[in-house]
Amino acid sequence: MKVTPTIIRHELIGLRAKVIRSSHKGYIGISGEVVDETRNTIVILHKGEKKVVVKEVATFHFTMPNSTVVEVDGRAIVGRPEDRLKRRVKRLW
């Protein structure tokens, strides 16, 4: 699982996501398709229900269209989707 600046700039809506770590115990294990994204949250369709997950407190596994699984710290994707494209990415790896 290699994190590159392109995943941070990638459109997340439509990708499969799973919360693997979180300081909020209720978020761990939520998985499904990302149906919406705001500045601070991601909405995941989990077992027919929309679950809202705060980005800053969670670590996600995103499954890309080519079946690659990428681990992303939620703090790296905080911000409006359109503003993430403009932001310079500080290398954390």
PDB file of N, CA, C and O in Angstrom, chain B, residues numbered from 101:
ATOM      1  N   MET B 101       0.839  -1.172   0.000  1.00  0.00           N
ATOM      2  CA  MET B 101       0.000   0.000   0.000  1.00  0.00           C
ATOM      3  C   MET B 101       0.878   1.227   0.000  1.00  0.00           C
ATOM      4  O   MET B 101       1.466   1.590   1.019  1.00  0.00           O
ATOM      5  N   LYS B 102       0.961   1.855  -1.140  1.00  0.00           N
ATOM      6  CA  LYS B 102       1.814   3.012  -1.303  1.00  0.00           C
ATOM      7  C   LYS B 102       0.957   4.263  -1.400  1.00  0.00           C
ATOM      8  O   LYS B 102       0.061   4.346  -2.240  1.00  0.00           O
ATOM      9  N   VAL B 103       1.231   5.233  -0.542  1.00  0.00           N
ATOM     10  CA  VAL B 103       0.492   6.489  -0.569  1.00  0.00           C
ATOM     11  C   VAL B 103       1.297   7.489  -1.385  1.00  0.00           C
ATOM     12  O   VAL B 103       2.471   7.740  -1.109  1.00  0.00           O
ATOM     13  N   THR B 104       0.654   8.048  -2.382  1.00  0.00           N
ATOM     14  CA  THR B 104       1.298   9.050  -3.224  1.00  0.00           C
ATOM     15  C   THR B 104       0.425  10.293  -3.223  1.00  0.00           C
ATOM     16  O   THR B 104      -0.741  10.234  -2.832  1.00  0.00           O
ATOM     17  N   PRO B 105       0.980  11.419  -3.657  1.00  0.00           N
ATOM     18  CA  PRO B 105       0.156  12.637  -3.717  1.00  0.00           C
ATOM     19  C   PRO B 105      -1.061  12.484  -4.622  1.00  0.00           C
ATOM     20  O   PRO B 105      -2.040  13.210  -4.452  1.00  0.00           O
ATOM     21  N   THR B 106      -1.026  11.563  -5.574  1.00  0.00           N
ATOM     22  CA  THR B 106      -2.162  11.415  -6.478  1.00  0.00           C
ATOM     23  C   THR B 106      -3.403  10.892  -5.762  1.00  0.00           C
ATOM     24  O   THR B 106      -4.514  11.263  -6.140  1.00  0.00           O
ATOM     25  N   ILE B 107      -3.259  10.048  -4.746  1.00  0.00           N
ATOM     26  CA  ILE B 107      -4.436   9.558  -4.026  1.00  0.00           C
ATOM     27  C   ILE B 107      -5.092  10.688  -3.254  1.00  0.00           C
ATOM     28  O   ILE B 107      -6.315  10.724  -3.126  1.00  0.00           O
ATOM     29  N   ILE B 108      -4.303  11.596  -2.746  1.00  0.00           N
ATOM     30  CA  ILE B 108      -4.860  12.717  -1.999  1.00  0.00           C
ATOM     31  C   ILE B 108      -5.626  13.644  -2.932  1.00  0.00           C
ATOM     32  O   ILE B 108      -6.575  14.304  -2.509  1.00  0.00           O
ATOM     33  N   ARG B 109      -5.228  13.699  -4.184  1.00  0.00           N
ATOM     34  CA  ARG B 109      -5.913  14.531  -5.175  1.00  0.00           C
ATOM     35  C   ARG B 109      -6.987  13.772  -5.938  1.00  0.00           C
ATOM     36  O   ARG B 109      -7.680  14.359  -6.769  1.00  0.00           O
ATOM     37  N   HIS B 110      -7.136  12.504  -5.678  1.00  0.00           N
ATOM     38  CA  HIS B 110      -8.084  11.658  -6.399  1.00  0.00           C
ATOM     39  C   HIS B 110      -9.515  11.915  -5.919  1.00  0.00           C
ATOM     40  O   HIS B 110      -9.730  12.269  -4.760  1.00  0.00           O
ATOM     41  N   GLU B 111     -10.486  11.736  -6.809  1.00  0.00           N
ATOM     42  CA  GLU B 111     -11.896  11.816  -6.445  1.00  0.00           C
ATOM     43  C   GLU B 111     -12.247  10.589  -5.607  1.00  0.00           C
ATOM     44  O   GLU B 111     -12.029   9.459  -6.044  1.00  0.00           O
ATOM     45  N   LEU B 112     -12.781  10.799  -4.419  1.00  0.00           N
ATOM     46  CA  LEU B 112     -13.063   9.698  -3.505  1.00  0.00           C
ATOM     47  C   LEU B 112     -14.471   9.142  -3.671  1.00  0.00           C
ATOM     48  O   LEU B 112     -14.716   7.979  -3.351  1.00  0.00           O
ATOM     49  N   ILE B 113     -15.395   9.950  -4.162  1.00  0.00           N
ATOM     50  CA  ILE B 113     -16.776   9.490  -4.329  1.00  0.00           C
ATOM     51  C   ILE B 113     -16.804   8.372  -5.365  1.00  0.00           C
ATOM     52  O   ILE B 113     -16.282   8.517  -6.470  1.00  0.00           O
ATOM     53  N   GLY B 114     -17.416   7.266  -4.991  1.00  0.00           N
ATOM     54  CA  GLY B 114     -17.500   6.111  -5.872  1.00  0.00           C
ATOM     55  C   GLY B 114     -16.496   5.020  -5.535  1.00  0.00           C
ATOM     56  O   GLY B 114     -16.640   3.887  -5.995  1.00  0.00           O
ATOM     57  N   LEU B 115     -15.478   5.341  -4.736  1.00  0.00           N
ATOM     58  CA  LEU B 115     -14.492   4.334  -4.347  1.00  0.00           C
ATOM     59  C   LEU B 115     -15.019   3.507  -3.172  1.00  0.00           C
ATOM     60  O   LEU B 115     -15.867   3.971  -2.410  1.00  0.00           O
ATOM     61  N   ARG B 116     -14.515   2.293  -3.033  1.00  0.00           N
ATOM     62  CA  ARG B 116     -14.800   1.478  -1.856  1.00  0.00           C
ATOM     63  C   ARG B 116     -13.872   1.948  -0.745  1.00  0.00           C
ATOM     64  O   ARG B 116     -12.687   2.187  -0.981  1.00  0.00           O
ATOM     65  N   ALA B 117     -14.402   2.081   0.454  1.00  0.00           N
ATOM     66  CA  ALA B 117     -13.610   2.553   1.588  1.00  0.00           C
ATOM     67  C   ALA B 117     -13.892   1.696   2.808  1.00  0.00           C
ATOM     68  O   ALA B 117     -14.978   1.137   2.968  1.00  0.00           O
ATOM     69  N   LYS B 118     -12.883   1.609   3.665  1.00  0.00           N
ATOM     70  CA  LYS B 118     -13.039   0.907   4.936  1.00  0.00           C
ATOM     71  C   LYS B 118     -12.271   1.679   5.993  1.00  0.00           C
ATOM     72  O   LYS B 118     -11.131   2.083   5.764  1.00  0.00           O
ATOM     73  N   VAL B 119     -12.884   1.885   7.141  1.00  0.00           N
ATOM     74  CA  VAL B 119     -12.218   2.547   8.265  1.00  0.00           C
ATOM     75  C   VAL B 119     -11.466   1.461   9.028  1.00  0.00           C
ATOM     76  O   VAL B 119     -12.069   0.536   9.572  1.00  0.00           O
ATOM     77  N   ILE B 120     -10.130   1.588   9.060  1.00  0.00           N
ATOM     78  CA  ILE B 120      -9.335   0.554   9.719  1.00  0.00           C
ATOM     79  C   ILE B 120      -8.868   0.959  11.113  1.00  0.00           C
ATOM     80  O   ILE B 120      -8.671   0.104  11.976  1.00  0.00           O
ATOM     81  N   ARG B 121      -8.690   2.265  11.336  1.00  0.00           N
ATOM     82  CA  ARG B 121      -8.307   2.766  12.651  1.00  0.00           C
ATOM     83  C   ARG B 121      -9.049   4.075  12.896  1.00  0.00           C
ATOM     84  O   ARG B 121      -9.317   4.835  11.965  1.00  0.00           O
ATOM     85  N   SER B 122      -9.372   4.324  14.147  1.00  0.00           N
ATOM     86  CA  SER B 122     -10.024   5.571  14.500  1.00  0.00           C
ATOM     87  C   SER B 122      -9.949   5.767  16.002  1.00  0.00           C
ATOM     88  O   SER B 122      -9.952   4.801  16.765  1.00  0.00           O
ATOM     89  N   SER B 123      -9.884   7.018  16.421  1.00  0.00           N
ATOM     90  CA  SER B 123      -9.944   7.298  17.854  1.00  0.00           C
ATOM     91  C   SER B 123     -11.379   7.169  18.353  1.00  0.00           C
ATOM     92  O   SER B 123     -11.609   7.065  19.558  1.00  0.00           O
ATOM     93  N   HIS B 124     -12.340   7.175  17.442  1.00  0.00           N
ATOM     94  CA  HIS B 124     -13.749   6.939  17.771  1.00  0.00           C
ATOM     95  C   HIS B 124     -14.050   5.470  17.476  1.00  0.00           C
ATOM     96  O   HIS B 124     -14.096   5.071  16.312  1.00  0.00           O
ATOM     97  N   LYS B 125     -14.253   4.678  18.496  1.00  0.00           N
ATOM     98  CA  LYS B 125     -14.398   3.220  18.344  1.00  0.00           C
ATOM     99  C   LYS B 125     -15.578   2.820  17.458  1.00  0.00           C
ATOM    100  O   LYS B 125     -15.545   1.750  16.850  1.00  0.00           O
ATOM    101  N   GLY B 126     -16.606   3.640  17.371  1.00  0.00           N
ATOM    102  CA  GLY B 126     -17.772   3.320  16.560  1.00  0.00           C
ATOM    103  C   GLY B 126     -17.517   3.362  15.063  1.00  0.00           C
ATOM    104  O   GLY B 126     -18.290   2.788  14.296  1.00  0.00           O
ATOM    105  N   TYR B 127     -16.457   4.022  14.629  1.00  0.00           N
ATOM    106  CA  TYR B 127     -16.142   4.128  13.202  1.00  0.00           C
ATOM    107  C   TYR B 127     -15.406   2.899  12.671  1.00  0.00           C
ATOM    108  O   TYR B 127     -15.497   2.597  11.481  1.00  0.00           O
ATOM    109  N   ILE B 128     -14.690   2.196  13.520  1.00  0.00           N
ATOM    110  CA  ILE B 128     -13.852   1.085  13.073  1.00  0.00           C
ATOM    111  C   ILE B 128     -14.722  -0.010  12.452  1.00  0.00           C
ATOM    112  O   ILE B 128     -15.701  -0.460  13.047  1.00  0.00           O
ATOM    113  N   GLY B 129     -14.342  -0.426  11.240  1.00  0.00           N
ATOM    114  CA  GLY B 129     -15.058  -1.489  10.552  1.00  0.00           C
ATOM    115  C   GLY B 129     -16.106  -1.014   9.564  1.00  0.00           C
ATOM    116  O   GLY B 129     -16.625  -1.821   8.792  1.00  0.00           O
ATOM    117  N   ILE B 130     -16.431   0.265   9.564  1.00  0.00           N
ATOM    118  CA  ILE B 130     -17.391   0.768   8.578  1.00  0.00           C
ATOM    119  C   ILE B 130     -16.767   0.624   7.204  1.00  0.00           C
ATOM    120  O   ILE B 130     -15.642   1.068   6.976  1.00  0.00           O
ATOM    121  N   SER B 131     -17.499   0.003   6.287  1.00  0.00           N
ATOM    122  CA  SER B 131     -16.969  -0.173   4.941  1.00  0.00           C
ATOM    123  C   SER B 131     -18.103  -0.092   3.930  1.00  0.00           C
ATOM    124  O   SER B 131     -19.260  -0.367   4.248  1.00  0.00           O
ATOM    125  N   GLY B 132     -17.754   0.288   2.720  1.00  0.00           N
ATOM    126  CA  GLY B 132     -18.739   0.398   1.654  1.00  0.00           C
ATOM    127  C   GLY B 132     -18.306   1.436   0.647  1.00  0.00           C
ATOM    128  O   GLY B 132     -17.136   1.814   0.590  1.00  0.00           O
ATOM    129  N   GLU B 133     -19.255   1.894  -0.148  1.00  0.00           N
ATOM    130  CA  GLU B 133     -18.957   2.868  -1.198  1.00  0.00           C
ATOM    131  C   GLU B 133     -19.089   4.280  -0.645  1.00  0.00           C
ATOM    132  O   GLU B 133     -20.017   4.579   0.107  1.00  0.00           O
ATOM    133  N   VAL B 134     -18.142   5.154  -1.028  1.00  0.00           N
ATOM    134  CA  VAL B 134     -18.204   6.556  -0.633  1.00  0.00           C
ATOM    135  C   VAL B 134     -19.277   7.226  -1.492  1.00  0.00           C
ATOM    136  O   VAL B 134     -19.177   7.227  -2.719  1.00  0.00           O
ATOM    137  N   VAL B 135     -20.299   7.794  -0.854  1.00  0.00           N
ATOM    138  CA  VAL B 135     -21.390   8.415  -1.597  1.00  0.00           C
ATOM    139  C   VAL B 135     -21.374   9.940  -1.517  1.00  0.00           C
ATOM    140  O   VAL B 135     -22.017  10.605  -2.329  1.00  0.00           O
ATOM    141  N   ASP B 136     -20.653  10.499  -0.556  1.00  0.00           N
ATOM    142  CA  ASP B 136     -20.566  11.953  -0.445  1.00  0.00           C
ATOM    143  C   ASP B 136     -19.323  12.310   0.353  1.00  0.00           C
ATOM    144  O   ASP B 136     -18.797  11.509   1.126  1.00  0.00           O
ATOM    145  N   GLU B 137     -18.875  13.537   0.138  1.00  0.00           N
ATOM    146  CA  GLU B 137     -17.694  14.022   0.853  1.00  0.00           C
ATOM    147  C   GLU B 137     -17.871  15.508   1.110  1.00  0.00           C
ATOM    148  O   GLU B 137     -18.255  16.264   0.217  1.00  0.00           O
ATOM    149  N   THR B 138     -17.588  15.918   2.336  1.00  0.00           N
ATOM    150  CA  THR B 138     -17.590  17.335   2.678  1.00  0.00           C
ATOM    151  C   THR B 138     -16.191  17.696   3.169  1.00  0.00           C
ATOM    152  O   THR B 138     -15.262  16.893   3.076  1.00  0.00           O
ATOM    153  N   ARG B 139     -16.057  18.892   3.682  1.00  0.00           N
ATOM    154  CA  ARG B 139     -14.751  19.363   4.133  1.00  0.00           C
ATOM    155  C   ARG B 139     -14.172  18.476   5.244  1.00  0.00           C
ATOM    156  O   ARG B 139     -12.976  18.183   5.248  1.00  0.00           O
ATOM    157  N   ASN B 140     -15.015  18.057   6.170  1.00  0.00           N
ATOM    158  CA  ASN B 140     -14.534  17.314   7.339  1.00  0.00           C
ATOM    159  C   ASN B 140     -15.039  15.883   7.436  1.00  0.00           C
ATOM    160  O   ASN B 140     -14.615  15.146   8.327  1.00  0.00           O
ATOM    161  N   THR B 141     -15.936  15.470   6.540  1.00  0.00           N
ATOM    162  CA  THR B 141     -16.525  14.142   6.676  1.00  0.00           C
ATOM    163  C   THR B 141     -16.558  13.390   5.350  1.00  0.00           C
ATOM    164  O   THR B 141     -16.456  13.973   4.271  1.00  0.00           O
ATOM    165  N   ILE B 142     -16.702  12.085   5.473  1.00  0.00           N
ATOM    166  CA  ILE B 142     -16.946  11.203   4.335  1.00  0.00           C
ATOM    167  C   ILE B 142     -18.198  10.409   4.679  1.00  0.00           C
ATOM    168  O   ILE B 142     -18.330   9.905   5.794  1.00  0.00           O
ATOM    169  N   VAL B 143     -19.121  10.297   3.720  1.00  0.00           N
ATOM    170  CA  VAL B 143     -20.342   9.518   3.915  1.00  0.00           C
ATOM    171  C   VAL B 143     -20.163   8.195   3.180  1.00  0.00           C
ATOM    172  O   VAL B 143     -19.929   8.170   1.971  1.00  0.00           O
ATOM    173  N   ILE B 144     -20.275   7.094   3.924  1.00  0.00           N
ATOM    174  CA  ILE B 144     -20.074   5.757   3.374  1.00  0.00           C
ATOM    175  C   ILE B 144     -21.397   4.994   3.461  1.00  0.00           C
ATOM    176  O   ILE B 144     -22.043   4.978   4.508  1.00  0.00           O
ATOM    177  N   LEU B 145     -21.795   4.363   2.354  1.00  0.00           N
ATOM    178  CA  LEU B 145     -22.991   3.522   2.328  1.00  0.00           C
ATOM    179  C   LEU B 145     -22.604   2.157   2.892  1.00  0.00           C
ATOM    180  O   LEU B 145     -21.978   1.347   2.209  1.00  0.00           O
ATOM    181  N   HIS B 146     -22.987   1.912   4.152  1.00  0.00           N
ATOM    182  CA  HIS B 146     -22.606   0.704   4.887  1.00  0.00           C
ATOM    183  C   HIS B 146     -23.858  -0.111   5.185  1.00  0.00           C
ATOM    184  O   HIS B 146     -24.698   0.303   5.984  1.00  0.00           O
ATOM    185  N   LYS B 147     -23.983  -1.272   4.542  1.00  0.00           N
ATOM    186  CA  LYS B 147     -25.129  -2.171   4.751  1.00  0.00           C
ATOM    187  C   LYS B 147     -26.459  -1.446   4.561  1.00  0.00           C
ATOM    188  O   LYS B 147     -27.386  -1.615   5.353  1.00  0.00           O
ATOM    189  N   GLY B 148     -26.543  -0.644   3.513  1.00  0.00           N
ATOM    190  CA  GLY B 148     -27.787   0.052   3.186  1.00  0.00           C
ATOM    191  C   GLY B 148     -28.030   1.331   3.963  1.00  0.00           C
ATOM    192  O   GLY B 148     -29.023   2.014   3.715  1.00  0.00           O
ATOM    193  N   GLU B 149     -27.157   1.673   4.890  1.00  0.00           N
ATOM    194  CA  GLU B 149     -27.293   2.901   5.678  1.00  0.00           C
ATOM    195  C   GLU B 149     -26.138   3.843   5.376  1.00  0.00           C
ATOM    196  O   GLU B 149     -25.013   3.403   5.140  1.00  0.00           O
ATOM    197  N   LYS B 150     -26.422   5.140   5.385  1.00  0.00           N
ATOM    198  CA  LYS B 150     -25.366   6.123   5.198  1.00  0.00           C
ATOM    199  C   LYS B 150     -24.724   6.405   6.551  1.00  0.00           C
ATOM    200  O   LYS B 150     -25.395   6.806   7.502  1.00  0.00           O
ATOM    201  N   LYS B 151     -23.422   6.190   6.621  1.00  0.00           N
ATOM    202  CA  LYS B 151     -22.664   6.443   7.848  1.00  0.00           C
ATOM    203  C   LYS B 151     -21.724   7.621   7.595  1.00  0.00           C
ATOM    204  O   LYS B 151     -20.990   7.632   6.608  1.00  0.00           O
ATOM    205  N   VAL B 152     -21.748   8.596   8.478  1.00  0.00           N
ATOM    206  CA  VAL B 152     -20.898   9.773   8.362  1.00  0.00           C
ATOM    207  C   VAL B 152     -19.667   9.553   9.242  1.00  0.00           C
ATOM    208  O   VAL B 152     -19.782   9.299  10.441  1.00  0.00           O
ATOM    209  N   VAL B 153     -18.482   9.657   8.621  1.00  0.00           N
ATOM    210  CA  VAL B 153     -17.219   9.441   9.332  1.00  0.00           C
ATOM    211  C   VAL B 153     -16.407  10.725   9.265  1.00  0.00           C
ATOM    212  O   VAL B 153     -16.211  11.285   8.186  1.00  0.00           O
ATOM    213  N   VAL B 154     -15.939  11.188  10.407  1.00  0.00           N
ATOM    214  CA  VAL B 154     -15.093  12.372  10.470  1.00  0.00           C
ATOM    215  C   VAL B 154     -13.701  11.992   9.965  1.00  0.00           C
ATOM    216  O   VAL B 154     -13.096  11.044  10.465  1.00  0.00           O
ATOM    217  N   LYS B 155     -13.194  12.727   8.981  1.00  0.00           N
ATOM    218  CA  LYS B 155     -11.918  12.391   8.352  1.00  0.00           C
ATOM    219  C   LYS B 155     -10.744  12.458   9.328  1.00  0.00           C
ATOM    220  O   LYS B 155      -9.876  11.585   9.324  1.00  0.00           O
ATOM    221  N   GLU B 156     -10.724  13.483  10.149  1.00  0.00           N
ATOM    222  CA  GLU B 156      -9.557  13.775  10.979  1.00  0.00           C
ATOM    223  C   GLU B 156      -9.224  12.687  11.998  1.00  0.00           C
ATOM    224  O   GLU B 156      -8.068  12.557  12.399  1.00  0.00           O
ATOM    225  N   VAL B 157     -10.213  11.908  12.420  1.00  0.00           N
ATOM    226  CA  VAL B 157      -9.973  10.924  13.474  1.00  0.00           C
ATOM    227  C   VAL B 157      -9.840   9.503  12.946  1.00  0.00           C
ATOM    228  O   VAL B 157      -9.730   8.564  13.734  1.00  0.00           O
ATOM    229  N   ALA B 158      -9.848   9.327  11.618  1.00  0.00           N
ATOM    230  CA  ALA B 158      -9.880   7.976  11.060  1.00  0.00           C
ATOM    231  C   ALA B 158      -8.755   7.745  10.055  1.00  0.00           C
ATOM    232  O   ALA B 158      -8.213   8.687   9.477  1.00  0.00           O
ATOM    233  N   THR B 159      -8.418   6.477   9.863  1.00  0.00           N
ATOM    234  CA  THR B 159      -7.502   6.033   8.815  1.00  0.00           C
ATOM    235  C   THR B 159      -8.295   5.090   7.920  1.00  0.00           C
ATOM    236  O   THR B 159      -8.984   4.189   8.399  1.00  0.00           O
ATOM    237  N   PHE B 160      -8.186   5.312   6.608  1.00  0.00           N
ATOM    238  CA  PHE B 160      -9.011   4.605   5.644  1.00  0.00           C
ATOM    239  C   PHE B 160      -8.184   3.711   4.733  1.00  0.00           C
ATOM    240  O   PHE B 160      -7.009   3.974   4.478  1.00  0.00           O
ATOM    241  N   HIS B 161      -8.820   2.644   4.244  1.00  0.00           N
ATOM    242  CA  HIS B 161      -8.318   1.864   3.121  1.00  0.00           C
ATOM    243  C   HIS B 161      -9.255   2.156   1.957  1.00  0.00           C
ATOM    244  O   HIS B 161     -10.449   1.868   2.034  1.00  0.00           O
ATOM    245  N   PHE B 162      -8.721   2.727   0.879  1.00  0.00           N
ATOM    246  CA  PHE B 162      -9.506   2.981  -0.323  1.00  0.00           C
ATOM    247  C   PHE B 162      -9.100   1.976  -1.380  1.00  0.00           C
ATOM    248  O   PHE B 162      -7.911   1.733  -1.587  1.00  0.00           O
ATOM    249  N   THR B 163     -10.091   1.383  -2.060  1.00  0.00           N
ATOM    250  CA  THR B 163      -9.834   0.453  -3.154  1.00  0.00           C
ATOM    251  C   THR B 163      -9.994   1.227  -4.455  1.00  0.00           C
ATOM    252  O   THR B 163     -11.083   1.695  -4.790  1.00  0.00           O
ATOM    253  N   MET B 164      -8.890   1.350  -5.180  1.00  0.00           N
ATOM    254  CA  MET B 164      -8.878   2.099  -6.429  1.00  0.00           C
ATOM    255  C   MET B 164      -9.558   1.280  -7.537  1.00  0.00           C
ATOM    256  O   MET B 164      -9.774   0.080  -7.371  1.00  0.00           O
ATOM    257  N   PRO B 165      -9.897   1.923  -8.669  1.00  0.00           N
ATOM    258  CA  PRO B 165     -10.549   1.190  -9.764  1.00  0.00           C
ATOM    259  C   PRO B 165      -9.740   0.006 -10.294  1.00  0.00           C
ATOM    260  O   PRO B 165     -10.320  -0.947 -10.815  1.00  0.00           O
ATOM    261  N   ASN B 166      -8.413   0.049 -10.171  1.00  0.00           N
ATOM    262  CA  ASN B 166      -7.579  -1.066 -10.634  1.00  0.00           C
ATOM    263  C   ASN B 166      -7.338  -2.098  -9.527  1.00  0.00           C
ATOM    264  O   ASN B 166      -6.413  -2.904  -9.631  1.00  0.00           O
ATOM    265  N   SER B 167      -8.147  -2.082  -8.482  1.00  0.00           N
ATOM    266  CA  SER B 167      -8.120  -3.010  -7.346  1.00  0.00           C
ATOM    267  C   SER B 167      -6.939  -2.823  -6.401  1.00  0.00           C
ATOM    268  O   SER B 167      -6.699  -3.679  -5.549  1.00  0.00           O
ATOM    269  N   THR B 168      -6.207  -1.743  -6.527  1.00  0.00           N
ATOM    270  CA  THR B 168      -5.136  -1.429  -5.595  1.00  0.00           C
ATOM    271  C   THR B 168      -5.747  -0.864  -4.317  1.00  0.00           C
ATOM    272  O   THR B 168      -6.626  -0.004  -4.370  1.00  0.00           O
ATOM    273  N   VAL B 169      -5.281  -1.348  -3.179  1.00  0.00           N
ATOM    274  CA  VAL B 169      -5.755  -0.842  -1.894  1.00  0.00           C
ATOM    275  C   VAL B 169      -4.723   0.137  -1.352  1.00  0.00           C
ATOM    276  O   VAL B 169      -3.535  -0.175  -1.261  1.00  0.00           O
ATOM    277  N   VAL B 170      -5.201   1.333  -0.990  1.00  0.00           N
ATOM    278  CA  VAL B 170      -4.309   2.391  -0.519  1.00  0.00           C
ATOM    279  C   VAL B 170      -4.761   2.831   0.868  1.00  0.00           C
ATOM    280  O   VAL B 170      -5.944   3.086   1.091  1.00  0.00           O
ATOM    281  N   GLU B 171      -3.817   2.920   1.792  1.00  0.00           N
ATOM    282  CA  GLU B 171      -4.114   3.390   3.140  1.00  0.00           C
ATOM    283  C   GLU B 171      -3.856   4.888   3.216  1.00  0.00           C
ATOM    284  O   GLU B 171      -2.788   5.366   2.834  1.00  0.00           O
ATOM    285  N   VAL B 172      -4.849   5.626   3.715  1.00  0.00           N
ATOM    286  CA  VAL B 172      -4.743   7.080   3.790  1.00  0.00           C
ATOM    287  C   VAL B 172      -5.146   7.539   5.180  1.00  0.00           C
ATOM    288  O   VAL B 172      -6.202   7.162   5.689  1.00  0.00           O
ATOM    289  N   ASP B 173      -4.291   8.359   5.792  1.00  0.00           N
ATOM    290  CA  ASP B 173      -4.629   8.991   7.061  1.00  0.00           C
ATOM    291  C   ASP B 173      -5.644  10.089   6.758  1.00  0.00           C
ATOM    292  O   ASP B 173      -5.422  10.908   5.867  1.00  0.00           O
ATOM    293  N   GLY B 174      -6.732  10.113   7.477  1.00  0.00           N
ATOM    294  CA  GLY B 174      -7.793  11.083   7.229  1.00  0.00           C
ATOM    295  C   GLY B 174      -7.342  12.527   7.330  1.00  0.00           C
ATOM    296  O   GLY B 174      -7.908  13.401   6.673  1.00  0.00           O
ATOM    297  N   ARG B 175      -6.326  12.789   8.147  1.00  0.00           N
ATOM    298  CA  ARG B 175      -5.829  14.163   8.267  1.00  0.00           C
ATOM    299  C   ARG B 175      -5.264  14.681   6.952  1.00  0.00           C
ATOM    300  O   ARG B 175      -5.256  15.889   6.715  1.00  0.00           O
ATOM    301  N   ALA B 176      -4.789  13.777   6.093  1.00  0.00           N
ATOM    302  CA  ALA B 176      -4.222  14.182   4.800  1.00  0.00           C
ATOM    303  C   ALA B 176      -5.293  14.597   3.802  1.00  0.00           C
ATOM    304  O   ALA B 176      -4.997  15.293   2.831  1.00  0.00           O
ATOM    305  N   ILE B 177      -6.542  14.175   4.030  1.00  0.00           N
ATOM    306  CA  ILE B 177      -7.597  14.498   3.070  1.00  0.00           C
ATOM    307  C   ILE B 177      -8.640  15.461   3.631  1.00  0.00           C
ATOM    308  O   ILE B 177      -9.694  15.653   3.024  1.00  0.00           O
ATOM    309  N   VAL B 178      -8.354  16.070   4.788  1.00  0.00           N
ATOM    310  CA  VAL B 178      -9.270  17.067   5.342  1.00  0.00           C
ATOM    311  C   VAL B 178      -9.256  18.281   4.421  1.00  0.00           C
ATOM    312  O   VAL B 178      -8.197  18.767   4.023  1.00  0.00           O
ATOM    313  N   GLY B 179     -10.420  18.748   4.101  1.00  0.00           N
ATOM    314  CA  GLY B 179     -10.562  19.910   3.230  1.00  0.00           C
ATOM    315  C   GLY B 179     -11.561  19.620   2.131  1.00  0.00           C
ATOM    316  O   GLY B 179     -11.883  18.465   1.853  1.00  0.00           O
ATOM    317  N   ARG B 180     -12.046  20.679   1.510  1.00  0.00           N
ATOM    318  CA  ARG B 180     -13.004  20.501   0.424  1.00  0.00           C
ATOM    319  C   ARG B 180     -12.323  19.792  -0.733  1.00  0.00           C
ATOM    320  O   ARG B 180     -11.156  20.055  -1.023  1.00  0.00           O
ATOM    321  N   PRO B 181     -13.041  18.897  -1.398  1.00  0.00           N
ATOM    322  CA  PRO B 181     -12.426  18.136  -2.494  1.00  0.00           C
ATOM    323  C   PRO B 181     -11.794  19.026  -3.564  1.00  0.00           C
ATOM    324  O   PRO B 181     -10.719  18.714  -4.077  1.00  0.00           O
ATOM    325  N   GLU B 182     -12.455  20.125  -3.899  1.00  0.00           N
ATOM    326  CA  GLU B 182     -11.911  21.008  -4.935  1.00  0.00           C
ATOM    327  C   GLU B 182     -10.661  21.753  -4.473  1.00  0.00           C
ATOM    328  O   GLU B 182      -9.832  22.137  -5.299  1.00  0.00           O
ATOM    329  N   ASP B 183     -10.515  21.962  -3.172  1.00  0.00           N
ATOM    330  CA  ASP B 183      -9.338  22.647  -2.653  1.00  0.00           C
ATOM    331  C   ASP B 183      -8.143  21.720  -2.492  1.00  0.00           C
ATOM    332  O   ASP B 183      -7.001  22.179  -2.499  1.00  0.00           O
ATOM    333  N   ARG B 184      -8.391  20.411  -2.347  1.00  0.00           N
ATOM    334  CA  ARG B 184      -7.284  19.455  -2.223  1.00  0.00           C
ATOM    335  C   ARG B 184      -6.436  19.428  -3.485  1.00  0.00           C
ATOM    336  O   ARG B 184      -5.238  19.154  -3.416  1.00  0.00           O
ATOM    337  N   LEU B 185      -7.029  19.706  -4.624  1.00  0.00           N
ATOM    338  CA  LEU B 185      -6.267  19.714  -5.876  1.00  0.00           C
ATOM    339  C   LEU B 185      -5.195  20.789  -5.885  1.00  0.00           C
ATOM    340  O   LEU B 185      -4.126  20.600  -6.466  1.00  0.00           O
ATOM    341  N   LYS B 186      -5.475  21.908  -5.247  1.00  0.00           N
ATOM    342  CA  LYS B 186      -4.563  23.051  -5.257  1.00  0.00           C
ATOM    343  C   LYS B 186      -3.481  22.964  -4.188  1.00  0.00           C
ATOM    344  O   LYS B 186      -2.444  23.618  -4.297  1.00  0.00           O
ATOM    345  N   ARG B 187      -3.716  22.167  -3.164  1.00  0.00           N
ATOM    346  CA  ARG B 187      -2.828  22.124  -2.009  1.00  0.00           C
ATOM    347  C   ARG B 187      -1.536  21.370  -2.310  1.00  0.00           C
ATOM    348  O   ARG B 187      -1.543  20.343  -2.989  1.00  0.00           O
ATOM    349  N   ARG B 188      -0.445  21.890  -1.799  1.00  0.00           N
ATOM    350  CA  ARG B 188       0.821  21.169  -1.874  1.00  0.00           C
ATOM    351  C   ARG B 188       0.817  20.082  -0.819  1.00  0.00           C
ATOM    352  O   ARG B 188       0.323  20.288   0.290  1.00  0.00           O
ATOM    353  N   VAL B 189       1.361  18.937  -1.155  1.00  0.00           N
ATOM    354  CA  VAL B 189       1.328  17.801  -0.234  1.00  0.00           C
ATOM    355  C   VAL B 189       2.679  17.652   0.434  1.00  0.00           C
ATOM    356  O   VAL B 189       3.712  17.554  -0.228  1.00  0.00           O
ATOM    357  N   LYS B 190       2.653  17.637   1.762  1.00  0.00           N
ATOM    358  CA  LYS B 190       3.872  17.402   2.530  1.00  0.00           C
ATOM    359  C   LYS B 190       4.090  15.891   2.599  1.00  0.00           C
ATOM    360  O   LYS B 190       3.196  15.152   3.011  1.00  0.00           O
ATOM    361  N   ARG B 191       5.242  15.446   2.210  1.00  0.00           N
ATOM    362  CA  ARG B 191       5.511  14.004   2.207  1.00  0.00           C
ATOM    363  C   ARG B 191       5.573  13.476   3.627  1.00  0.00           C
ATOM    364  O   ARG B 191       6.351  13.956   4.451  1.00  0.00           O
ATOM    365  N   LEU B 192       4.747  12.486   3.898  1.00  0.00           N
ATOM    366  CA  LEU B 192       4.690  11.877   5.224  1.00  0.00           C
ATOM    367  C   LEU B 192       5.299  10.479   5.218  1.00  0.00           C
ATOM    368  O   LEU B 192       5.266   9.799   6.243  1.00  0.00           O
ATOM    369  N   TRP B 193       5.847  10.037   4.103  1.00  0.00           N
ATOM    370  CA  TRP B 193       6.353   8.677   3.981  1.00  0.00           C
ATOM    371  C   TRP B 193       7.772   8.656   3.552  1.00  0.00           C
ATOM    372  O   TRP B 193       8.355   7.582   3.399  1.00  0.00           O
TER     373      TRP B 193
END
